[in-house]
Amino acid sequence: MTEDRRHTEPVRWTAERSAVAPESPTGSRGALVLPADDGSTRLMQGVEPAGLRAAQLAAARASWAESLYPQEPRIEPRARVSRLATLIRRGRVAGALAAIGVWAAVAAWLAFVPPSYESSATLLVDTRRLAEISSRYGSDTEALGAFGGGKLANQAEIVRIAPVIADTTATRLLASVTAAERGFIPVPAETPSVTEFVALWLKKSAVEVVAKASDDEADMIEIHAEAGSAELAARIADTYARTYVELIARGVRDQRERALAFHQDRVTEVEGELAGIDERLSDFYRDAGTLAVSTEAEVAGRHVSELRSVLDEAQIAWSTHSATLEGLEAELAQLNPDALSARVASSADAEIRSTQTYIADLELRIGAYYTRTPSLREDPSPSPDLVHYLNELSTSRARLDELSRQLVSDVMTTGGIDLSQETGGRSYLLQLRQRIAGERVALAAAEAKRDAVRRRLGAFESSRQRYSQQAIPFAQLQRDRQVAEQRYVSALQGLTALQLDDPGETVRLLAHAEVPREPAGPEPLFLVLFGAFVGLLVGGGVAYGRSRLDDRIYGPEEVEPEGLAVDGVLPDVTPLVRRTFRGATHAQLAGRPVDVHVVTVTSAHTPEAALLRKFATRLAATSARGSVFLFTSAEAGAGKSLTAASTATALALAGFRTLLVDADTYRTAQRGLVGFSDGSLFDVEAGAFPTGGGLESRGGALRLLYGITLYSTRPVATEHLAVHQLGRLIAFYRSHFDYLVVDTPPVMATAFTLAAGSLADRRFLVAASGSTRLGLLRQARGEMAAAGAPVSGVIVNRFDAGSSPAYRSTYQEIRGYYGIPGAP
């Protein structure tokens, strides 16, 4: 039996397929020998006559992806903001849920939180007056704690934390609130002391104190109260203010009383000291036996000098009056000798002399009192002895005047002159007798004073030595008494000033608290806006965190740090298909169905198709003719088959003879995508096409696109055979086509791609944006490199154009150029 080998070898070109010439549609343009992967050389068809050297091709391959979508230059801050916005946008679903949760919490809070009311009372504080009172009433042992030194900040702090204010206010509130208002005071049932709890609630939550300093002498303190009832809020603020006013008034009063008591004690203490010194002085006077001691020995000497001067004056006066009296008596004797004898014998003359002597002695004693205590000149009542001497002096002087009048009367009576006859002689005689009587009185007074001064002078001279011995202790006692008197006067003045001082009104309630008409909170609009703001922040944070924890690939920025080149960023065509085809899965082209997702054919005038064509064009520009492109992925569902179909159709539409090989024997997809018939099936076990089948053209606009589908009923058992057959097909057809596009299974699913990777010139890992895990992609790249088929680059598929400003700009430009309305 002869074996039929019509389909055992790869189908060669026949006359029926002569429409596809081995040359490029543009004709053969020379040849260039390049080194192959296995070290051999092969002839590549359809390159430029001048050619590109291998180094130039390699450089072009490395840079073509970067120039695929030119990026506008960015400064670093702008790039960071753009990156942040991208991360937030990726996690927008989680962020939106978080934001909605925050808004829902705010709404629930608004629904369940009762309204609150605010009221305030205003106090006017005279800080300058408080400072003066603090200085005036303060003592050495106790500071003015109730006032805080008059500073407004201290006053506000007293109002805010003073326990006595909070306790008093709590007691008054509990005694005055109604049963309905009592429900707005949060008192737990198990609280042991309700008053203490309410006081703590007032200080911590219900009352706020605000100090407002002004340019005037008086400052203001506002007491704001918040409660669930309008009446309760007003009552709390008013009670708090009145309690503070009462506290200050009571503090001023108590401090004034303490200051008065302090000064009174001081006066009493100094009085005791002064009485003790006076008692010691009395003892000294008694022991010394004299009341004329003044100061040290010089005092006695000064008295001696003064008495000597007085004695000299008295001696001169006596001599003068004596001489005058002798002359007058001589003259009178010549006129009336009988009258002179009668006058000399007069009885009043002796009593006049004794009275004058007594008066002189009294004057000396009174002078000594005045010298010792000058204040007795104004008021002698404190010294009974001085009062007695003054009375005696007044009585003696009156008696002297009476005796003088009697003496004159006696002289005139004994003169023998008839007083009824008014003649010149009798008048002169009368005058002469009056002068003689006056001189006699004056002479007796001078003689008495002289004798008294002599006696006093002798007494001071005899006691001067004793004065010197007593001077030192006496001077010390005098100094102590003087200091004590000064202290007594100072203490008495301070006590008097405090007794007369009126502290007045230092703090008063300027404005009473009013019952509010509208609740102060919660404010729905503010809370809604605040909730929206917080929701956006939380949502943004959640979205950012979700994106940072997400290890899926979204764009080149996740791939490039891994050391992989991004050879293409392809758009997501699903939105376009959904908008354009309204649920249809295939479109007809040259009588055959084409999957609507192959937009290079079904939606050629769209930005998505334009971007795919750009990718294919640049791929061709950086690859030699006859190159084999292998498309695979790390996992299933990344869109590698659609990417291979779109690339192949774009190359064919660009005029390149393209062979699309579906090498995935497990899940053949290219027939459904591009519309090849069953005749394109190549049985890997038989090594041949079916009867009547073989390499076929897609026809129509895709007349340069040919397809082969590797087929096996036992894909696992024939996996190694499929690799062998793929190598035979590539070796045979690569010289007849410009480019070969091979669609292989995922790297992580089978061993086929690892074995077949070395058959291709360039190997691309297709990663689905938002789906493919970076770790899985990293593992697939490592396995391919270990199998001797390193990945040439990564293609990011299903990229969201709206996530990048550069891609959005590209979409807009294409739409505007093609005249397509709307935004991407």
C-alpha positions in Angstrom: 0.0 0.0 0.0 1.4 3.2 -1.2 1.3 6.0 1.4 -0.6 9.1 0.3 1.7 12.0 1.1 -0.3 14.8 -0.5 -0.7 16.4 2.8 2.2 15.0 4.8 4.5 17.9 3.8 3.8 21.5 4.1 1.8 22.8 1.2 4.0 24.6 -1.3 2.9 27.4 -3.6 0.7 26.3 -6.4 -0.7 28.0 -9.4 -4.0 28.4 -7.6 -2.3 30.6 -5.0 -0.1 32.4 -7.4 -1.9 35.6 -6.4 0.4 35.6 -3.4 3.9 36.0 -4.7 7.0 35.2 -2.6 8.0 38.8 -2.8 6.7 41.8 -0.9 3.8 43.7 -2.5 6.2 46.5 -3.0 8.5 44.1 -4.8 11.9 42.7 -3.9 14.2 45.4 -2.7 17.4 43.5 -2.1 18.6 41.2 0.6 20.7 41.3 3.8 22.3 38.4 5.5 21.8 38.5 9.3 22.9 36.1 12.1 20.2 33.8 13.3 19.5 32.8 16.9 21.3 29.4 16.4 24.5 31.0 15.1 23.8 30.3 11.4 22.9 32.9 8.8 19.8 33.2 6.6 18.7 35.4 3.7 16.0 37.9 4.6 13.7 39.1 1.8 12.2 42.5 1.2 14.6 44.8 3.1 15.9 48.1 2.0 18.8 48.0 -0.4 21.0 50.0 1.9 19.8 47.8 4.8 19.9 48.3 8.5 22.7 46.7 10.4 21.9 44.4 13.3 22.9 47.0 15.9 20.6 49.5 14.3 17.7 47.0 14.4 18.4 46.2 18.0 18.5 49.9 18.9 15.3 50.5 17.0 13.6 47.6 18.8 14.6 49.0 22.2 13.3 52.5 21.5 10.2 52.0 19.3 7.9 51.5 22.3 9.0 54.7 24.0 8.1 56.7 20.8 4.8 54.9 20.3 2.9 57.4 22.4 5.1 60.5 22.9 4.8 61.7 26.5 4.8 65.4 27.3 7.6 66.5 29.5 6.7 66.7 33.2 8.3 68.2 36.1 8.6 65.9 39.2 5.7 67.4 41.3 3.3 67.2 38.4 4.3 63.6 37.7 3.7 62.7 41.4 0.3 64.3 41.3 -0.5 62.5 38.2 0.6 59.2 39.7 -1.4 59.8 42.8 -4.5 60.6 40.7 -4.0 57.4 38.8 -3.7 55.3 41.9 -6.9 56.8 43.3 -8.7 56.3 40.1 -7.8 52.6 40.0 -9.2 52.1 43.5 -12.3 54.3 42.8 -14.8 51.5 43.6 -13.4 50.8 47.1 -13.0 54.6 47.6 -16.5 55.3 46.5 -17.8 52.6 48.9 -15.8 54.1 51.8 -17.0 57.6 50.9 -20.6 56.4 50.8 -20.1 54.7 54.2 -18.9 58.0 55.7 -21.8 59.9 54.3 -24.2 57.2 55.6 -22.6 57.5 59.1 -23.0 61.3 59.0 -26.7 60.9 57.9 -27.3 58.4 60.7 -25.7 60.7 63.2 -27.9 63.6 62.0 -30.9 61.3 62.4 -30.2 60.2 66.0 -28.4 63.1 67.6 -30.8 65.6 69.3 -30.4 69.3 68.7 -28.4 71.4 71.2 -28.9 75.1 72.2 -26.4 77.7 73.1 -26.8 80.8 75.3 -24.3 83.2 76.8 -24.0 85.7 79.6 -21.5 88.6 79.6 -19.5 89.8 82.6 -17.7 93.1 82.9 -14.5 92.8 84.9 -12.6 95.8 86.2 -9.2 94.3 86.2 -7.4 97.4 87.3 -9.6 97.7 90.3 -9.1 94.0 91.2 -5.3 94.6 90.9 -5.5 97.5 93.3 -7.6 95.6 95.7 -5.2 92.7 95.5 -2.3 95.0 96.3 -4.2 96.9 99.1 -5.8 94.0 100.9 -3.0 91.5 100.4 -1.0 90.7 103.5 2.4 89.2 104.1 1.0 85.8 104.9 -1.9 85.3 102.5 -2.2 86.2 98.8 -5.4 87.3 97.2 -6.3 84.0 95.6 -9.9 84.8 94.9 -9.0 87.5 92.4 -6.1 86.0 90.5 -4.1 89.3 90.8 -6.6 91.1 88.6 -5.5 89.5 85.3 -8.2 88.8 82.8 -6.7 85.4 81.8 -6.7 84.4 85.5 -10.3 85.5 85.9 -11.4 83.4 82.9 -9.5 80.4 84.2 -11.2 80.8 87.6 -14.6 80.8 85.9 -13.6 77.8 83.9 -12.2 75.4 86.5 -13.1 76.8 89.9 -14.8 74.0 91.8 -16.8 76.3 94.0 -18.5 77.8 90.9 -19.3 74.5 89.3 -20.5 73.0 92.6 -22.7 76.0 93.4 -24.1 76.1 89.9 -24.8 72.4 90.0 -26.6 72.6 93.3 -28.7 75.5 92.1 -29.5 73.8 88.8 -30.7 70.6 90.5 -32.9 72.7 92.7 -34.4 74.8 90.0 -34.7 72.7 86.8 -38.0 71.2 85.8 -38.6 67.5 85.3 -38.4 68.0 81.5 -35.1 69.9 81.7 -33.7 67.3 84.1 -33.8 64.8 81.3 -31.2 66.9 79.3 -28.6 66.5 82.1 -26.7 63.3 81.4 -26.7 61.8 84.9 -26.2 58.0 85.0 -28.5 56.1 87.2 -25.7 54.5 89.3 -23.9 57.8 90.0 -23.3 58.1 93.8 -23.1 61.9 93.9 -25.4 63.6 91.4 -24.1 67.1 92.3 -20.4 66.1 91.7 -21.3 64.6 88.4 -23.3 67.6 87.2 -20.4 69.9 88.3 -17.9 67.8 86.3 -20.3 67.8 83.3 -20.6 71.6 83.5 -16.8 72.1 83.6 -16.0 69.5 80.9 -18.8 69.8 78.4 -21.6 72.3 79.1 -19.7 75.6 79.7 -17.1 77.4 77.7 -15.4 80.6 78.9 -14.1 83.2 76.5 -12.0 86.2 77.7 -12.1 89.4 75.6 -9.6 92.1 76.5 -10.4 95.7 75.6 -8.5 98.9 75.4 -10.5 100.3 78.3 -10.0 99.6 82.0 -12.8 97.0 82.0 -12.6 93.7 80.2 -15.3 91.2 79.3 -15.8 87.5 80.0 -18.4 85.6 78.0 -19.8 82.4 79.5 -21.3 80.1 76.8 -23.5 77.3 77.9 -24.7 74.4 75.7 -27.5 72.0 76.6 -30.3 70.1 75.0 -32.9 72.6 76.2 -33.0 76.3 75.4 -34.2 77.2 78.8 -31.6 75.0 80.5 -28.8 76.6 78.4 -29.8 80.1 79.4 -30.2 79.0 83.1 -26.7 77.4 83.1 -25.0 80.5 81.7 -26.9 83.0 83.9 -26.3 80.9 87.1 -22.7 80.5 86.3 -22.2 84.2 85.8 -24.1 85.1 89.0 -22.1 82.6 91.0 -18.9 84.1 89.7 -20.0 87.6 90.6 -21.0 86.4 94.1 -17.6 84.6 94.5 -15.7 87.8 93.7 -17.8 89.9 96.0 -17.4 87.4 98.8 -13.7 87.2 98.1 -13.3 91.0 98.3 -15.3 91.1 101.5 -13.5 88.3 103.1 -10.1 89.6 102.1 -11.0 93.1 103.4 -12.0 91.6 106.7 -8.8 89.6 106.9 -6.8 92.7 106.1 -8.7 94.7 108.8 -8.0 92.0 111.3 -4.4 91.9 110.3 -3.9 95.7 110.7 -5.9 95.7 114.0 -3.6 93.1 115.4 -0.7 95.2 114.2 -2.0 98.3 116.0 -2.7 96.3 119.2 0.8 94.8 119.0 2.5 98.2 118.6 0.3 99.7 121.3 1.6 97.0 123.6 5.2 97.7 122.7 4.7 101.5 123.3 3.0 100.9 126.7 6.0 98.7 127.7 8.5 101.4 126.7 6.4 104.1 128.6 6.4 101.9 131.7 10.2 101.5 131.5 10.5 105.3 131.2 8.3 105.8 134.2 10.5 103.4 136.2 13.6 105.3 135.0 12.1 108.6 136.1 11.2 107.2 139.4 14.6 105.6 140.0 16.4 108.7 138.8 14.4 110.9 141.2 13.8 113.6 138.6 11.3 114.5 135.8 13.7 116.9 134.1 16.0 114.4 132.3 15.9 115.0 128.5 18.9 113.8 126.6 22.3 112.7 127.8 24.8 115.1 129.7 24.6 117.9 127.1 21.0 118.5 128.0 21.9 119.4 131.6 24.8 121.6 130.3 22.4 123.4 127.9 20.1 124.1 130.8 23.0 125.5 132.9 23.9 127.8 130.0 20.4 129.0 129.5 19.9 129.6 133.3 23.1 131.6 133.4 21.9 133.8 130.6 18.6 134.2 132.4 20.4 135.1 135.6 22.5 137.8 133.8 19.3 139.3 132.4 17.6 139.2 135.8 20.7 140.9 137.4 20.6 143.6 134.8 16.9 144.1 135.3 17.3 144.3 139.1 20.1 146.8 138.8 18.1 149.0 136.4 14.9 149.0 138.5 16.9 149.6 141.7 18.6 152.6 140.2 15.3 154.0 138.9 13.6 153.5 142.2 16.3 155.3 144.1 16.0 158.3 141.8 12.3 158.5 142.0 12.3 158.1 145.8 14.9 160.8 146.1 12.8 163.1 144.0 9.7 162.3 146.0 11.6 162.8 149.3 12.3 166.3 148.3 8.7 167.0 147.5 7.0 165.2 150.5 9.2 163.5 153.1 6.2 162.5 155.2 4.6 160.6 152.3 7.9 158.7 151.6 8.0 157.5 155.2 4.4 156.3 154.9 5.1 154.5 151.7 8.2 152.7 153.0 6.1 151.5 156.0 3.4 150.2 153.7 2.3 146.5 154.5 1.7 145.4 150.8 5.2 145.7 149.8 6.5 142.5 151.5 3.7 140.3 150.2 4.3 141.6 146.7 7.9 140.4 146.9 7.0 137.0 148.1 4.4 136.6 145.4 6.8 137.6 142.7 9.3 135.0 143.9 6.6 132.3 143.9 5.6 133.3 140.3 9.2 133.1 139.1 9.6 129.6 140.6 6.4 128.5 138.9 7.5 129.8 135.5 10.8 127.8 135.8 8.9 124.6 136.7 6.4 125.0 133.8 9.3 125.8 131.4 11.0 122.5 132.4 7.7 120.6 131.5 7.6 122.3 128.1 11.2 121.6 127.4 10.7 117.9 128.2 7.4 117.5 126.4 6.7 120.3 123.8 3.3 118.9 122.9 2.1 120.0 126.4 2.1 123.6 125.2 -0.9 122.8 123.1 -2.7 120.5 125.5 -1.4 120.3 129.1 -4.2 118.0 130.2 -2.1 114.8 130.0 0.1 116.1 132.9 -1.9 116.8 136.1 1.1 118.4 137.8 1.5 120.9 134.9 -2.1 121.8 135.1 -1.8 122.4 138.8 1.3 124.7 138.2 -0.5 126.6 135.5 -3.5 127.2 137.8 -1.2 128.3 140.6 0.6 130.7 138.2 -2.7 132.2 137.1 -3.8 132.7 140.7 -0.5 134.2 141.8 -0.5 136.7 138.9 -4.0 137.8 139.8 -2.9 138.2 143.5 0.1 140.2 142.3 -2.1 142.6 140.4 -4.3 143.1 143.4 -1.4 143.8 145.7 0.0 146.3 143.2 -3.2 148.2 143.1 -3.4 148.2 146.9 0.2 149.5 147.2 -0.5 152.4 144.8 -3.7 153.2 146.8 -1.8 153.2 150.0 1.0 155.5 148.7 -1.6 157.9 147.3 -3.5 157.9 150.5 -0.6 158.6 152.8 0.8 161.5 150.7 -1.3 164.2 152.5 -2.6 165.5 149.2 -6.2 166.5 148.8 -7.2 164.5 145.7 -10.4 166.6 145.1 -8.3 169.6 144.0 -7.0 169.1 140.4 -4.0 171.3 140.3 -0.7 170.7 138.4 1.3 170.0 141.5 -1.0 167.4 142.8 -1.2 165.6 139.4 2.6 165.4 139.1 2.9 164.1 142.6 0.3 161.5 141.8 2.2 160.4 138.7 5.5 160.3 140.6 4.0 158.1 143.3 2.5 155.7 140.7 6.0 155.4 139.0 7.6 154.7 142.4 5.1 152.0 143.2 5.5 150.4 139.8 9.3 150.4 140.0 9.1 148.9 143.5 6.9 146.1 142.1 9.3 145.6 139.2 12.3 145.6 141.5 10.8 143.0 143.7 9.9 140.8 140.7 13.5 141.1 139.3 14.9 140.3 142.7 12.6 137.3 143.1 13.4 136.0 139.6 17.2 136.5 140.2 17.0 134.5 143.4 14.9 131.7 141.8 17.3 131.4 138.8 20.2 131.2 141.2 18.6 128.3 143.0 17.7 126.5 139.8 21.2 127.0 138.4 22.7 125.5 141.5 20.4 122.6 141.3 21.4 121.9 137.6 25.1 122.4 138.2 24.9 119.9 141.1 23.1 117.3 139.1 25.0 117.6 135.8 27.4 114.9 136.8 24.4 112.6 137.6 22.8 113.4 134.2 25.9 112.1 132.4 25.6 108.7 134.1 21.9 108.3 133.2 22.1 109.7 129.7 22.8 106.5 127.7 20.0 104.2 128.9 17.6 107.1 128.8 18.6 108.0 125.2 18.0 104.3 124.2 14.6 104.3 125.8 13.8 107.6 124.0 14.8 106.1 120.7 12.8 103.0 121.2 9.8 105.0 122.1 10.2 107.1 119.0 10.4 104.0 116.7 7.4 102.5 118.4 5.5 105.8 118.0 6.3 105.7 114.2 5.2 102.2 113.9 2.1 102.9 115.8 1.2 105.9 113.6 1.8 103.8 110.4 -0.3 100.9 111.7 -3.0 103.3 112.8 -3.0 105.1 109.4 -3.3 101.8 107.5 -6.2 100.6 109.7 -7.9 103.9 109.3 -7.5 103.8 105.5 -8.9 100.3 105.3 -11.9 101.3 107.6 -12.7 104.2 105.3 -12.0 102.3 102.0 -15.0 101.1 99.9 -14.0 98.4 97.4 -17.0 99.1 95.2 -18.2 96.9 92.4 -15.4 95.1 90.6 -17.4 92.6 88.5 -20.9 92.9 87.3 -23.3 91.0 85.1 -23.3 93.1 81.9 -25.8 91.0 79.9 -28.0 88.2 81.1 -28.3 85.0 79.2 -31.3 84.9 76.8 -33.3 81.8 75.9 -32.2 80.9 72.3 -34.9 80.5 69.7 -33.0 78.3 67.3 -30.8 75.3 68.0 -27.1 75.8 67.6 -26.4 72.3 66.4 -26.1 70.0 64.7 -26.0 72.0 61.5 -27.2 69.7 58.7 -25.6 71.7 55.8 -22.3 71.9 57.5 -22.3 68.3 58.5 -23.3 67.2 55.0 -20.5 69.2 53.5 -18.1 68.1 56.2 -19.2 64.5 55.7 -18.7 64.9 52.0 -15.2 66.3 52.6 -14.3 63.6 55.1 -15.8 61.0 52.8 -13.7 62.2 49.9 -10.6 62.1 52.1 -11.4 58.6 53.4 -12.5 57.4 50.0 -9.3 58.8 48.4 -7.2 57.2 51.1 -9.0 53.9 50.7 -8.6 54.1 46.9 -5.0 54.9 47.2 -4.3 52.2 49.8 -6.3 49.7 47.7 -4.2 50.6 44.6 -0.9 50.4 46.5 -1.8 46.9 47.8 -2.9 45.8 44.4 -0.2 43.9 42.5 -2.0 43.9 39.2 -0.6 45.5 36.1 -2.4 48.6 34.9 0.2 50.4 32.8 3.9 50.7 31.9 4.7 52.2 35.3 4.2 48.8 36.9 6.2 46.8 34.3 9.2 49.0 33.7 10.6 48.8 37.2 10.8 45.0 36.7 13.4 45.5 33.9 11.0 44.6 31.1 10.5 46.7 28.1 7.0 47.7 27.2 6.7 47.1 23.5 3.1 48.2 23.3 0.2 49.7 25.1 -3.0 48.6 23.4 -6.5 50.1 24.2 -9.5 48.3 25.6 -11.9 47.8 22.7 -14.8 46.5 24.8 -16.4 49.9 25.3 -16.1 50.6 21.6 -17.7 47.2 20.7 -20.5 47.7 23.2 -21.3 51.2 21.8 -21.0 50.3 18.1 -22.4 46.8 17.7 -25.1 46.7 20.4 -24.6 43.1 21.5 -23.6 41.6 18.1 -20.6 39.2 18.2 -19.5 39.0 14.5 -19.5 41.2 11.4 -19.4 40.0 7.8 -16.3 40.6 5.7 -16.0 39.1 2.2 -18.7 36.6 3.0 -17.0 35.4 6.2 -17.6 36.4 9.8 -15.1 38.4 11.7 -15.3 38.9 15.5 -16.3 42.5 16.3 -13.5 42.8 18.7 -11.0 42.8 15.8 -11.5 46.6 15.4 -8.7 47.0 12.9 -11.2 45.4 10.5 -14.7 46.0 11.9 -14.1 49.6 13.2 -11.2 50.9 11.2 -12.1 54.6 11.7 -11.7 54.6 15.4 -8.9 55.7 17.8 -8.6 52.1 19.0 -8.0 50.8 15.5 -5.6 53.6 14.8 -3.6 52.8 17.9 -3.5 49.1 16.9 -2.3 50.0 13.4 0.4 52.2 14.9 1.6 49.3 17.0 1.7 47.0 14.0 3.5 49.5 11.8 6.1 50.2 14.4 6.5 46.5 15.0 7.2 46.0 11.3 9.5 49.0 11.2 11.7 47.5 13.9 11.8 43.9 12.6 13.4 42.3 9.6 11.2 40.7 6.9 10.5 37.1 7.6 10.4 37.7 11.3 8.4 35.5 13.5 6.3 37.2 16.3 5.2 34.9 19.1 2.3 36.2 21.3 1.7 34.6 24.7 0.6 35.5 28.2 1.2 34.5 31.7 -2.4 33.4 32.2 -5.5 32.7 30.2 -7.9 35.6 29.4 -5.2 38.3 29.0 -6.3 38.8 25.3 -3.2 37.4 23.6 -5.3 35.8 20.8 -7.1 39.0 20.1 -3.8 40.9 20.2 -2.3 38.4 17.7 -5.3 38.7 15.4 -5.4 42.5 15.6 -1.6 42.7 14.9 -1.8 40.2 12.0 -4.8 42.0 10.4 -3.1 45.4 10.8 0.0 44.1 9.1 -2.0 42.6 6.3 -4.0 45.8 5.8 -0.6 47.7 5.7 0.4 45.6 2.7 2.6 43.0 4.3 2.1 39.3 3.5 1.2 38.0 6.9 0.8 34.4 8.1 -1.3 34.0 11.3 -0.6 30.7 13.0 -2.9 29.6 15.8 -0.6 27.3 17.8 -2.9 26.8 20.8 -4.1 23.3 20.3 -6.0 23.5 23.5 -8.2 26.5 22.8 -8.1 27.4 19.1 -9.4 31.0 18.8 -8.2 32.5 15.6 -10.8 30.8 13.4 -13.6 32.5 15.4 -11.7 35.8 15.5 -10.6 36.2 11.9 -13.0 33.7 10.2 -10.7 31.0 8.7 -12.4 27.9 7.6 -11.8 24.3 8.7 -9.5 23.9 5.7 -6.9 25.9 7.6 -6.6 23.1 10.2 -3.2 21.4 10.4 -3.3 18.0 12.1 -0.2 17.9 14.2 -0.4 14.1 14.5 -0.7 13.5 10.7 1.5 16.5 9.8 -0.9 17.6 7.0 -3.9 19.7 6.2 -7.3 18.0 5.7 -8.3 16.9 2.2 -8.9 19.9 0.1 -7.6 22.2 2.7 -4.4 24.1 3.3 -3.0 27.5 3.6 -5.8 29.9 2.7 -6.2 33.6 2.2 -8.8 35.6 4.2 -9.8 37.4 1.1 -11.2 40.8 0.5 -9.4 43.6 2.3 -7.5 40.9 4.1 -6.3 39.1 0.9 -2.7 39.3 2.2 -3.6 37.6 5.5 -3.2 33.8 5.6 -3.9 31.5 8.4 -3.0 28.1 9.8 -4.6 26.4 12.9 -2.7 23.7 14.6 -5.2 20.9 15.5 -5.0 17.8 17.7 -7.7 15.7 19.3 -5.2 14.9 22.1 -3.5 18.2 22.8 -1.7 17.0 26.0 -0.3 13.9 24.5 0.7 15.6 21.3 2.2 18.7 22.8 5.7 17.9 21.9 4.6 16.9 18.4 2.9 20.2 18.0 6.1 22.0 18.8 7.9 20.0 16.2 5.2 20.7 13.5 5.2 24.4 14.4 9.0 24.5 13.8 8.6 22.8 10.4 5.9 25.3 9.4 7.9 28.3 10.5 11.1 27.0 8.7 9.1 26.5 5.5 6.9 29.6 5.4 9.1 32.3 6.8 10.8 32.8 3.5 7.4 33.2 1.7 5.9 35.8 4.1 6.9 39.2 5.3 5.9 38.4 8.9 4.6 35.3 10.8 2.3 35.9 13.8 2.1 32.9 16.2 -0.6 32.6 18.9 0.6 30.2 21.6 -1.0 29.0 24.9 -0.3 30.8 28.2 3.2 30.2 29.7 1.9 29.2 33.1 -0.7 26.8 31.7 1.4 24.5 29.4 4.9 23.7 28.4 4.3 24.3 24.7 5.3 28.0 24.8 8.5 27.3 26.6 9.5 24.7 24.0 8.3 26.8 21.0 9.7 30.1 22.2 13.1 29.6 20.5 11.4 29.3 17.1 10.4 33.0 17.2 12.5 36.0 16.5 10.5 38.1 19.0 8.4 36.9 21.9 5.8 39.1 23.5 4.0 38.6 26.9 0.5 40.0 26.7 -0.7 41.4 30.1 -4.2 42.5 30.7 -4.4 45.9 32.3 -6.2 45.6 35.7 -6.1 41.8 35.6 -2.7 40.3 35.2 -0.7 39.9 38.4 2.8 41.3 38.4 4.1 38.3 40.3 2.6 35.9 37.7 4.1 38.0 34.9 7.5 38.0 36.6 7.3 34.2 37.0 6.4 33.7 33.3 9.3 35.8 32.2 11.7 33.9 34.4 10.5 30.5 33.0 10.9 31.7 29.4 14.3 33.0 30.0 15.3 29.7 31.7 14.0 27.9 28.6 16.2 29.8 26.3 13.4 32.0 24.9 13.8 35.4 26.7 10.9 37.7 26.5 11.5 40.6 24.0 8.9 42.8 25.6 5.5 43.2 27.3 2.3 44.3 25.7 -0.1 46.0 28.1 -3.5 45.1 26.7 -7.0 46.5 27.5 -5.4 49.8 28.7 -7.9 52.4 29.9 -7.2 55.5 27.8 -8.9 57.7 30.3 -6.3 57.0 33.0 -3.5 58.9 31.3 -3.5 62.5 30.0 -1.2 61.5 27.2 -3.5 58.7 25.9 -6.5 60.9 26.3 -4.8 63.6 24.2 -4.0 60.9 21.6 -7.6 59.8 21.4 -8.8 63.3 21.0 -6.4 64.0 18.2 -7.4 60.9 16.3 -11.1 61.6 16.8 -10.7 65.2 15.6 -8.7 64.1 12.6 -11.2 61.4 11.6 -14.1 63.7 12.4 -15.5 61.4 15.1 -17.7 63.2 17.6 -17.6 62.6 21.4 -14.8 61.9 23.8 -13.2 58.5 24.5 
